[in-house]
């Protein structure tokens, strides 16, 4: 719709607020020479209406779609407050004797993105491949959790969850963190390294000023105006969180619903289109099923992580101790999607560079696509499974898609030529 106003300014040559666009603007003005202004305005009107119709039809198709997630959760082996440990090893006959993998999702979204549907479940795939995934489902913050800091979540909830896994399986687990959960997993590794077999981070930000500087400044700038609301509610509401994510790609919402309108048109869709529609609705339902962020955590993340870049500067502290990846000697895998709009590659790559014994994989997928996309099984799930089995066997770790071969030797040790 902004094209209406933009066209008038383009005709007048008025794009002064972005001087770098002057050459492109001059070319556009030249292409308009000799064009009937009324015909151009009419064509613009038709296109604006077409796109709005497609957008609204996509939303209506989504609202009317019959898909509803019906997957039953596996057994909970432990719970405290809204938090649960879900044992996906129990879904397979030999799962309870398999090597344990403690999976830590972000605090700002529901954990079931890792178990989205029968066809799109990383956790059930790992369980079927002879591993025992145990998911830490944070749930939504209740009255107690609204006063939590990151220290409360890590030292007060994540570490006891690790103790449960150790007692239940009698084996050291690999800890796998997704998105923000990767930083929580890193803190766990820094505090409880002797109790872990390895560390894996998936699409995890670390240097918050690398590749996302403007977004980091925006997040930091929002702390002051939002503080009264956060203090009054005790949390950062999910609607505000959604709005902040939308600023990363403001037109992304329009594009995805316009595309869905084409897939979900009335008639008899093909089996492939039906599967695509189910996948879209499943993911969109998850995106709209967000979780509020506890007030102290929101301030710590916005002002500390995004504003002051405390993780990359070695100034992020949990229970008074700094979280420094250079001191974590565990074998580590950093998977940084090459098409991630939320966590740019530069931000995640910094964590791989800081960990002494790490490997970096860069699959050509997006932030969420690396977990649920059609190519995720080939590009992430399968090589990750092989890496996890190798980590438990303490043998050479295979390099995944887009990976960097070789690992730096641990501090003070000579390289033995592992790949």
C-alpha positions as CSV (number, residue, x, y, z in Angstrom):
1,X,0.0,0.0,0.0
2,X,3.0,2.3,0.5
3,X,3.4,2.1,-3.3
4,X,0.7,4.7,-3.6
5,X,2.6,7.3,-1.7
6,X,6.0,6.1,-3.0
7,X,4.9,6.5,-6.6
8,X,4.1,10.2,-6.1
9,X,7.5,10.9,-4.5
10,X,9.2,8.9,-7.2
11,X,7.6,11.0,-9.9
12,X,8.8,14.1,-8.1
13,X,12.3,12.7,-7.6
14,X,12.0,12.9,-3.9
15,X,13.9,10.1,-2.2
16,X,16.2,12.4,-0.3
17,X,16.0,10.3,2.9
18,X,18.1,7.5,1.3
19,X,20.7,9.1,-0.9
20,X,22.1,5.7,-1.8
21,X,18.9,5.0,-3.8
22,X,19.4,8.1,-6.0
23,X,20.8,6.1,-9.0
24,X,18.0,3.5,-8.9
25,X,15.4,6.3,-8.5
26,X,16.9,8.1,-11.6
27,X,16.6,4.9,-13.6
28,X,13.0,4.4,-12.5
29,X,12.0,7.9,-13.3
30,X,13.6,7.5,-16.8
31,X,11.6,4.3,-17.3
32,X,8.4,6.3,-16.6
33,X,8.9,8.8,-19.3
34,X,6.1,8.5,-21.8
35,X,4.0,6.4,-19.6
36,X,0.3,7.5,-19.3
37,X,0.1,8.6,-15.6
38,X,-3.6,7.5,-15.3
39,X,-2.9,4.1,-16.8
40,X,0.0,3.6,-14.4
41,X,-2.1,4.6,-11.4
42,X,-4.8,2.2,-12.5
43,X,-2.3,-0.6,-12.9
44,X,-1.0,0.1,-9.4
45,X,-4.5,0.0,-8.0
46,X,-5.1,-3.4,-9.6
47,X,-1.8,-4.8,-8.2
48,X,-2.4,-3.5,-4.7
49,X,-5.8,-5.1,-4.6
50,X,-4.5,-8.4,-6.0
51,X,-1.9,-8.6,-3.3
52,X,-4.2,-7.6,-0.5
53,X,-6.8,-10.2,-1.7
54,X,-4.1,-12.9,-1.8
55,X,-3.0,-12.0,1.7
56,X,-6.5,-12.0,3.1
57,X,-7.4,-15.2,1.3
58,X,-4.3,-16.8,2.7
59,X,-5.3,-15.9,6.3
60,X,-8.8,-17.1,5.8
61,X,-7.5,-20.4,4.3
62,X,-5.3,-20.8,7.4
63,X,-8.1,-20.1,9.8
64,X,-10.4,-22.6,8.0
65,X,-7.9,-25.4,7.6
66,X,-8.9,-28.6,9.4
67,X,-5.4,-29.6,10.6
68,X,-5.0,-29.8,14.4
69,X,-1.9,-31.2,16.1
70,X,-2.8,-34.4,17.8
71,X,0.5,-35.9,18.8
72,X,0.5,-37.2,22.4
73,X,3.4,-36.2,24.6
74,X,5.8,-38.9,25.8
75,X,5.9,-39.6,29.5
76,X,7.1,-36.9,31.8
77,X,9.9,-38.2,34.0
78,X,10.1,-35.1,36.2
79,X,8.2,-31.8,36.6
80,X,8.7,-28.6,38.6
81,X,6.3,-25.8,38.2
82,X,5.3,-25.5,34.6
83,X,8.5,-27.3,33.5
84,X,8.6,-30.9,32.4
85,X,11.2,-33.5,31.3
86,X,9.7,-35.5,28.4
87,X,11.4,-38.8,27.7
88,X,11.2,-39.6,24.0
89,X,13.2,-42.7,24.5
90,X,10.1,-44.2,25.9
91,X,8.5,-44.1,22.5
92,X,10.8,-46.9,21.2
93,X,11.4,-50.4,22.6
94,X,15.2,-50.0,23.1
95,X,15.0,-46.3,23.8
96,X,15.5,-46.4,27.6
97,X,18.9,-48.1,27.2
98,X,20.0,-45.7,24.5
99,X,22.6,-42.9,25.0
100,X,20.8,-39.8,26.5
101,X,20.5,-36.4,24.8
102,X,19.2,-33.6,27.0
103,X,17.5,-31.1,24.6
104,X,17.1,-27.5,25.7
105,X,14.7,-25.2,23.7
106,X,14.3,-21.5,23.9
107,X,12.3,-19.8,26.6
108,X,10.3,-17.7,24.2
109,X,8.6,-20.4,22.2
110,X,6.8,-23.7,22.8
111,X,9.2,-26.6,22.9
112,X,7.1,-28.8,20.6
113,X,8.6,-27.2,17.5
114,X,11.1,-30.1,18.0
115,X,8.2,-32.5,17.9
116,X,5.9,-30.6,15.5
117,X,4.1,-33.4,13.8
118,X,4.4,-37.1,12.9
119,X,6.3,-36.2,9.7
120,X,8.3,-33.3,11.2
121,X,9.8,-34.4,14.6
122,X,13.5,-34.2,15.2
123,X,13.1,-35.8,18.6
124,X,11.2,-38.9,17.4
125,X,13.7,-39.2,14.6
126,X,16.6,-39.3,17.1
127,X,14.8,-41.8,19.2
128,X,14.2,-44.0,16.2
129,X,17.9,-43.9,15.4
130,X,19.0,-45.4,18.8
131,X,19.3,-42.3,20.9
132,X,17.3,-41.2,24.0
133,X,16.2,-37.6,23.6
134,X,14.9,-36.1,26.8
135,X,13.2,-32.7,26.2
136,X,13.2,-29.9,28.7
137,X,9.8,-28.3,28.2
138,X,9.9,-25.0,30.0
139,X,6.2,-24.3,29.8
140,X,4.8,-20.8,30.3
141,X,6.0,-18.7,33.3
142,X,3.7,-18.9,36.2
143,X,3.5,-16.6,39.2
144,X,6.8,-17.9,40.6
145,X,8.7,-17.9,37.3
146,X,7.7,-14.3,36.5
147,X,10.4,-13.3,39.0
148,X,13.0,-15.5,37.5
149,X,16.4,-14.4,36.1
150,X,18.5,-16.5,33.8
151,X,20.3,-17.7,36.9
152,X,17.1,-19.1,38.3
153,X,16.3,-21.0,35.0
154,X,19.9,-22.4,34.6
155,X,21.1,-23.0,38.2
156,X,17.6,-23.6,39.7
157,X,15.9,-25.6,36.9
158,X,18.2,-26.7,34.2
159,X,20.9,-28.1,36.5
160,X,18.3,-30.2,38.6
161,X,17.0,-31.4,35.3
162,X,20.5,-32.6,34.4
163,X,20.6,-34.4,37.8
164,X,17.4,-36.2,36.9
165,X,18.8,-37.3,33.6
166,X,22.0,-38.6,35.2
167,X,20.1,-40.5,37.8
168,X,17.6,-41.9,35.3
169,X,20.1,-43.0,32.6
170,X,23.3,-43.4,34.6
171,X,25.1,-41.9,31.7
172,X,26.5,-38.5,30.9
173,X,24.2,-36.9,28.3
174,X,25.0,-34.7,25.3
175,X,23.3,-31.4,25.8
176,X,21.7,-29.9,22.7
177,X,20.4,-26.4,22.8
178,X,18.2,-24.8,20.1
179,X,18.2,-21.0,19.5
180,X,18.3,-19.2,22.9
181,X,18.4,-22.7,24.4
182,X,21.9,-23.0,23.0
183,X,23.1,-20.3,25.3
184,X,21.4,-21.9,28.3
185,X,23.1,-25.2,27.3
186,X,26.5,-23.4,27.0
187,X,26.0,-22.1,30.5
188,X,25.2,-25.6,31.7
189,X,28.4,-26.9,30.0
190,X,30.4,-24.2,31.7
191,X,29.0,-25.0,35.1
192,X,28.7,-28.8,34.9
193,X,31.3,-29.9,32.3
194,X,32.2,-33.2,34.1
195,X,28.6,-34.4,33.9
196,X,28.2,-33.9,30.2
197,X,29.5,-36.0,27.2
198,X,29.4,-33.1,24.6
199,X,27.7,-29.9,23.6
200,X,25.6,-29.1,20.5
201,X,24.1,-25.7,19.7
202,X,21.6,-25.2,16.9
203,X,21.0,-21.7,15.4
204,X,22.3,-20.1,18.6
205,X,23.3,-16.5,18.8
206,X,26.5,-15.5,20.6
207,X,28.0,-12.3,19.3
208,X,24.8,-10.2,19.3
209,X,26.6,-7.3,17.5
210,X,27.8,-9.4,14.6
211,X,25.5,-9.1,11.6
212,X,22.6,-7.9,13.7
213,X,23.9,-4.5,15.0
214,X,20.8,-2.4,14.1
215,X,18.4,-5.0,15.5
216,X,20.5,-5.3,18.7
217,X,20.4,-1.5,19.1
218,X,16.6,-1.5,18.5
219,X,16.1,-4.3,21.2
220,X,18.3,-2.3,23.6
221,X,16.4,0.9,22.9
222,X,13.1,-0.8,23.7
223,X,14.1,-1.7,27.2
224,X,13.4,1.8,28.6
225,X,9.9,2.3,27.1
226,X,8.8,-1.3,27.9
227,X,10.2,-1.4,31.4
228,X,7.0,0.0,33.1
229,X,4.9,-2.6,31.2
230,X,7.2,-5.4,32.1
231,X,7.3,-4.4,35.8
232,X,3.5,-4.1,35.9
233,X,2.8,-7.5,34.2
234,X,5.9,-9.3,35.5
235,X,6.6,-10.5,32.0
236,X,7.2,-9.4,28.4
237,X,3.9,-10.2,26.7
238,X,4.0,-12.6,23.8
239,X,2.4,-10.1,21.4
240,X,5.3,-7.7,22.0
241,X,7.8,-10.6,21.4
242,X,6.0,-11.4,18.1
243,X,6.2,-7.8,17.0
244,X,9.9,-7.7,17.7
245,X,10.5,-10.8,15.6
246,X,8.4,-9.3,12.8
247,X,10.7,-6.3,12.6
248,X,13.4,-8.7,11.3
249,X,11.5,-9.3,8.1
250,X,8.4,-7.0,8.1
251,X,7.0,-8.2,4.8
252,X,7.6,-11.9,5.6
253,X,4.1,-12.3,7.0
254,X,2.5,-11.0,3.8
255,X,4.7,-13.2,1.6
256,X,4.0,-16.4,3.4
257,X,0.2,-16.0,3.5
258,X,0.1,-14.9,-0.2
259,X,2.0,-18.1,-1.0
260,X,-0.3,-20.2,1.2
261,X,-3.3,-18.8,-0.7
262,X,-1.9,-20.4,-3.8
263,X,-1.4,-23.8,-2.1
264,X,-4.8,-23.9,-0.3
265,X,-7.1,-22.8,-3.2
266,X,-10.5,-24.5,-3.3
267,X,-10.8,-27.7,-5.3
268,X,-9.0,-31.0,-5.1
269,X,-5.4,-30.4,-4.0
270,X,-2.8,-32.9,-4.9
271,X,-1.3,-35.1,-2.0
272,X,1.8,-33.0,-2.2
273,X,-0.1,-29.7,-1.8
274,X,-2.1,-31.2,1.0
275,X,1.0,-32.2,2.9
276,X,2.5,-28.7,2.3
277,X,-0.7,-27.1,3.6
278,X,-0.6,-29.3,6.7
279,X,3.0,-28.4,7.3
280,X,2.3,-24.7,6.9
281,X,-0.6,-24.8,9.4
282,X,1.3,-26.9,11.9
283,X,4.2,-24.4,11.9
284,X,1.9,-21.4,11.9
285,X,-0.1,-22.7,14.8
286,X,3.2,-23.1,16.7
287,X,4.3,-19.6,15.8
288,X,1.0,-18.2,17.1
289,X,1.3,-20.3,20.3
290,X,4.0,-18.2,21.9
291,X,5.2,-17.9,25.5
292,X,5.7,-14.7,27.5
293,X,9.2,-14.0,28.8
294,X,9.7,-13.5,32.6
295,X,10.3,-9.8,33.3
296,X,13.9,-10.1,34.7
297,X,14.9,-12.4,31.9
298,X,13.5,-10.0,29.3
299,X,15.6,-7.2,30.8
300,X,18.7,-9.4,31.0
301,X,18.3,-10.5,27.4
302,X,17.4,-7.2,25.8
303,X,19.8,-4.9,27.7
304,X,22.5,-7.5,28.5
305,X,22.6,-9.8,25.4
306,X,21.4,-7.5,22.7
307,X,22.4,-4.1,24.2
308,X,25.7,-4.8,25.9
309,X,26.6,-8.0,24.0
310,X,27.6,-9.6,27.3
311,X,28.0,-13.2,26.0
312,X,30.7,-12.3,23.4
313,X,32.4,-9.9,25.8
314,X,32.7,-12.6,28.5
315,X,30.5,-10.5,30.8
316,X,27.4,-12.7,31.0
317,X,27.2,-14.2,34.5
318,X,25.2,-17.0,35.9
319,X,25.1,-17.2,39.7
320,X,27.9,-14.7,39.8
321,X,30.3,-16.7,37.5
322,X,31.1,-15.6,33.9
323,X,30.0,-17.9,31.1
324,X,33.2,-18.2,29.0
325,X,33.1,-20.7,26.1
326,X,36.9,-20.7,25.8
327,X,37.0,-22.5,29.1
328,X,34.6,-25.3,28.0
329,X,36.7,-28.3,27.0
330,X,33.9,-30.5,25.8
331,X,33.7,-31.7,22.3
332,X,31.2,-29.3,20.7
333,X,29.2,-28.9,17.5
334,X,27.9,-25.6,16.3
335,X,25.2,-25.8,13.6
336,X,24.6,-22.3,12.1
337,X,22.1,-22.2,9.3
338,X,23.3,-20.3,6.3
339,X,19.9,-18.7,5.6
340,X,19.0,-17.8,9.1
341,X,17.3,-14.4,9.3
342,X,17.0,-14.4,13.1
343,X,20.6,-15.5,14.0
344,X,23.0,-14.3,11.3
345,X,25.9,-16.7,10.5
346,X,28.4,-14.2,11.9
347,X,26.7,-14.3,15.3
348,X,26.7,-18.1,15.6
349,X,30.1,-18.5,14.0
350,X,31.6,-16.5,16.9
351,X,30.6,-19.3,19.3
352,X,32.3,-21.9,17.2
353,X,35.5,-19.8,17.2
354,X,35.4,-19.4,21.0
355,X,35.0,-23.0,21.9
356,X,38.4,-24.8,22.0
357,X,37.2,-28.2,20.6
358,X,34.4,-27.3,18.1
359,X,33.2,-28.0,14.7
360,X,31.0,-25.7,12.6
361,X,28.3,-26.8,10.2
362,X,26.5,-24.4,7.9
363,X,23.5,-26.1,6.3
364,X,21.7,-24.1,3.6
365,X,18.5,-23.7,5.7
366,X,16.7,-21.1,7.8
367,X,16.4,-20.7,11.6
368,X,13.2,-22.8,11.9
369,X,13.7,-24.7,8.6
370,X,16.7,-26.5,10.0
371,X,14.3,-28.2,12.4
372,X,11.1,-28.7,10.3
373,X,11.9,-28.1,6.6
374,X,11.5,-30.9,4.1
375,X,15.3,-31.0,3.6
376,X,16.1,-30.9,7.4
377,X,16.3,-34.7,7.6
378,X,19.0,-34.9,5.0
379,X,20.9,-31.7,5.9
380,X,20.6,-31.7,9.7
381,X,18.9,-34.7,11.4
382,X,20.9,-37.5,9.8
383,X,24.3,-36.0,10.1
384,X,23.5,-34.8,13.6
385,X,22.5,-38.3,14.6
386,X,25.8,-39.7,13.3
387,X,27.7,-36.9,15.2
388,X,25.9,-37.8,18.5
389,X,26.6,-41.5,18.2
390,X,30.2,-40.7,17.4
391,X,30.4,-38.4,20.4
392,X,29.2,-41.1,22.7
393,X,31.6,-43.6,21.1
394,X,34.5,-41.0,21.5
395,X,35.6,-41.6,17.9
396,X,36.2,-39.3,15.0
397,X,33.2,-37.1,14.3
398,X,31.8,-37.0,10.7
399,X,31.6,-33.6,9.1
400,X,28.1,-32.5,8.2
401,X,26.8,-30.4,5.3
402,X,28.6,-27.2,4.9
403,X,30.9,-28.2,7.8
404,X,34.4,-27.3,8.6
405,X,36.7,-30.3,8.7
406,X,39.0,-30.6,11.6
407,X,38.8,-29.4,15.1
408,X,41.3,-27.2,16.9
409,X,43.3,-29.1,19.5
410,X,42.3,-28.6,23.1
411,X,44.3,-26.0,24.9
412,X,47.7,-27.5,26.0
413,X,47.3,-30.6,23.8
414,X,48.8,-31.5,20.4
415,X,46.5,-32.3,17.5
416,X,46.2,-35.9,16.7
417,X,44.9,-35.3,13.2
418,X,41.2,-36.0,14.0
419,X,38.6,-35.0,11.4
